[in-house]
Amino acid sequence: MSDNLKNLDVSQDEYDRISEALKNEEFRKLFVEYAKELEDPENQKLYEAEITALEEEKGNKIQFVRPQPGFVLKSTLVDSDRKCFINVCKSDMIGRPTSTSKQSGRKV
């Protein structure tokens, strides 16, 4: 398993099954079709209504956050030539980030 995927909460069996599925051209076509379906605004409304209803049955109140584009940070990984891109976005539903001081005096 690659280092990029070690933090994912999937078992080795799940990882192997997904890897195998992605080698299958028919699966990839269906996956792309599904992703396009998710982008359709009407389908998004339907899915959100279904998810909201399911969560309300469990006693949960949910809100969907639709982040607005912000900017991209480009960096390189420490001790590596590999590039790293961090997409930063914003939403009025999420508070501004804050920083706190550590005993060492460094901001976090």
Buried (B, 14 or more C-beta within 10 A) or exposed (E): EEEEEEEEEEEEEEBEEEEEEEEEEEEEEEEEEEEEEEEEEEEBEEBEEEEBEEEEEEEEEEEEEEEEEEEEEEEEEEEEEEEEEEEEEEEEEEEEEEEEEEEEEEEE
